Amino acid sequence: MLADCGRFDENRALDELVTKHFGPLPKPSRVLPSLYTEEPTQDGERTVTLRRSGDSPMLASSTAP
C-alpha cells in the first residue's frame, strides 16, 4: 500500500518516484496458499454510535482484506 499526502505533482509522483522506489522490486516466486475459510452471510447494516466528550472529533477504522 502506498499513500501520498499533501501537495505534489501526480505525474512526477507516479512516473519518477514510485517507479524509482518500487519498480526494482522483483515479483515473488512463492505461491500464496488458497484459503479455505468462508465469510458468513452479511445480513444487513451494522452501526456503532460512540458518545464521549473529548477534544478530537476523529475516528479511524480499518479492516484487513
ZAKOLTI-382070 format. One line per 3 residues: number of its first residue (from 0); their letters; for each residue x, y, z of N, C-alpha, C. Coordinates in Angstrom, 3 decimals. Atoms other than C-alpha are relative to their C-alpha. Layout:
BEGIN
NUM> a> X:Y:Z:X:Y:Z:X:Y:Z | ...
//
This chain:
BEGIN
0> mla> 0.846:-1.171:0.000:0.000:0.000:0.000:0.892:1.234:0.000 | -0.739:-1.259:0.095:1.207:3.468:-0.829:-0.989:1.140:0.148 | 0.849:-1.175:-0.191:-0.291:6.753:0.343:0.833:1.251:-0.219
3> dcg> -0.627:-1.306:0.223:0.710:10.177:-0.981:-0.894:1.047:0.622 | 0.770:-1.046:-0.671:-0.361:13.195:1.027:0.608:1.357:-0.302 | -0.477:-1.355:0.183:-0.109:16.917:0.594:-0.037:0.427:-1.451
6> rfd> -0.043:-0.535:1.358:0.593:18.958:-2.484:1.168:-0.644:-0.726 | -1.043:0.626:0.801:2.519:17.005:-5.089:-0.464:-0.088:-1.444 | 0.294:0.149:1.421:2.708:16.650:-8.829:-0.288:-1.477:-0.258
9> enr> 0.433:1.387:0.161:0.743:13.478:-9.603:0.831:-0.741:-1.048 | -0.764:0.665:1.055:2.575:12.704:-12.850:1.418:-0.309:0.449 | -1.367:0.223:-0.481:6.000:13.135:-11.251:0.015:-1.094:1.055
12> ald> 0.043:1.005:-1.062:4.999:11.056:-8.236:-0.121:-1.398:-0.584 | 0.183:1.321:0.587:3.801:8.165:-10.374:1.156:-0.398:-0.904 | -1.013:0.346:0.994:6.372:8.311:-13.152:1.393:-0.134:0.597
15> elv> -1.375:-0.013:-0.491:9.537:9.149:-11.253:0.161:-0.732:1.331 | -0.266:0.474:-1.352:9.233:8.404:-7.574:-0.478:-1.429:0.248 | 0.516:1.350:-0.230:7.027:5.307:-7.499:0.795:-1.011:-0.815
18> tkh> -0.785:0.908:0.838:8.885:3.717:-10.405:1.407:-0.162:0.558 | -1.364:0.046:-0.532:12.237:4.583:-8.836:0.082:-0.906:1.230 | -0.097:0.719:-1.272:11.464:3.119:-5.423:-0.672:-1.370:-0.008
21> fgp> 0.727:1.259:-0.011:9.037:0.297:-6.220:0.184:-0.817:-1.268 | -0.208:0.710:1.254:9.931:-0.622:-9.810:1.007:-1.126:0.080 | -1.014:1.053:-0.051:13.063:-2.641:-8.945:-0.386:-1.216:0.837
24> lpk> 0.380:1.138:-0.834:11.184:-4.951:-6.562:-0.367:-1.193:-0.881 | 0.303:1.164:0.830:11.144:-8.448:-8.050:-1.342:-0.623:0.379 | 1.239:0.714:-0.251:7.967:-10.457:-8.371:0.324:-1.207:0.881
27> psr> -0.296:1.137:-0.875:7.814:-13.031:-5.556:-0.150:-1.321:-0.745 | 0.074:1.311:0.656:8.447:-16.616:-6.613:-0.943:-0.935:0.738 | 0.874:0.885:-0.771:6.272:-18.103:-3.869:-1.450:0.126:-0.456
30> vlp> 1.423:0.001:0.302:2.635:-19.000:-4.375:-0.739:0.048:1.331 | 0.758:-0.112:-1.236:0.229:-17.904:-1.667:-1.000:-1.144:0.110 | 0.951:1.108:-0.165:-1.895:-20.696:-0.189:-1.436:0.490:-0.172
33> sly> 1.410:-0.369:0.121:-5.564:-20.690:-1.028:-0.661:-0.202:1.357 | 0.651:0.067:-1.293:-7.754:-20.054:1.990:-1.264:-0.831:-0.092 | 1.157:0.872:0.010:-10.452:-22.490:2.928:-1.154:0.536:0.844
36> tee> 1.069:-0.550:-0.829:-12.464:-20.283:5.281:-0.960:0.816:-0.861 | 1.010:-0.778:0.706:-15.643:-18.546:4.191:-0.590:1.030:0.950 | 0.650:-1.047:-0.779:-17.185:-15.321:5.371:-1.460:-0.368:0.204
39> ptq> 1.430:0.217:-0.191:-20.613:-15.627:6.954:-0.799:1.010:-0.824 | 0.876:-0.889:0.747:-23.532:-14.040:5.130:-0.144:1.324:0.735 | 0.151:-1.325:-0.588:-23.672:-10.309:5.726:-1.482:0.354:-0.035
42> dge> 1.449:-0.143:-0.078:-27.243:-9.879:6.934:-0.478:1.417:0.262 | 0.492:-1.355:-0.150:-27.571:-6.135:6.784:1.032:0.942:0.577 | -0.869:-1.071:-0.452:-26.099:-2.927:8.007:0.315:-0.145:1.482
45> rtv> -0.407:-0.009:-1.396:-24.126:-2.735:11.228:0.503:1.402:0.324 | -0.418:-1.340:-0.381:-23.686:0.558:13.018:0.436:0.015:1.457 | -0.451:-0.213:-1.375:-21.942:1.717:16.174:-0.074:1.495:0.261
48> tlr> 0.046:-1.393:-0.398:-22.645:5.004:17.949:0.806:0.149:1.274 | -0.855:-0.241:-1.150:-19.999:6.274:20.338:-0.180:1.446:0.415 | 0.169:-1.351:-0.523:-20.753:9.271:22.506:0.978:0.173:1.147
51> rsg> -1.025:-0.231:-1.001:-17.899:10.679:24.508:0.499:1.426:-0.132 | -0.546:-1.346:0.079:-16.602:14.111:25.392:1.494:-0.101:-0.264 | -1.414:0.014:0.323:-13.205:14.925:24.013:0.357:1.153:-0.909
54> dsp> -0.484:-1.117:0.801:-11.062:17.349:22.039:0.119:-0.321:-1.482 | -0.276:0.366:1.387:-10.503:15.421:18.814:-1.149:-0.792:-0.598 | 1.118:0.726:0.620:-13.601:14.541:16.784:0.484:-0.804:-1.204
57> mla> -0.562:0.808:1.088:-11.745:11.904:14.748:-0.288:-1.470:0.253 | 0.200:1.440:-0.087:-12.326:8.246:14.021:0.802:-0.663:-1.093 | -0.728:0.781:0.985:-10.148:5.710:12.277:-0.453:-1.441:0.119
60> sst> 0.443:1.392:0.010:-11.282:2.273:11.262:0.700:-0.714:-1.142 | -0.686:0.764:1.026:-9.541:-0.451:9.336:-0.486:-1.430:0.043 | 0.328:1.414:0.082:-10.462:-3.896:8.128:1.065:-0.666:-0.842
63> ap> -1.000:0.751:0.737:-7.963:-6.464:6.965:-0.679:-0.713:-1.166 | 0.605:0.686:1.145:-8.590:-7.890:3.499:-0.053:-1.479:0.190
//
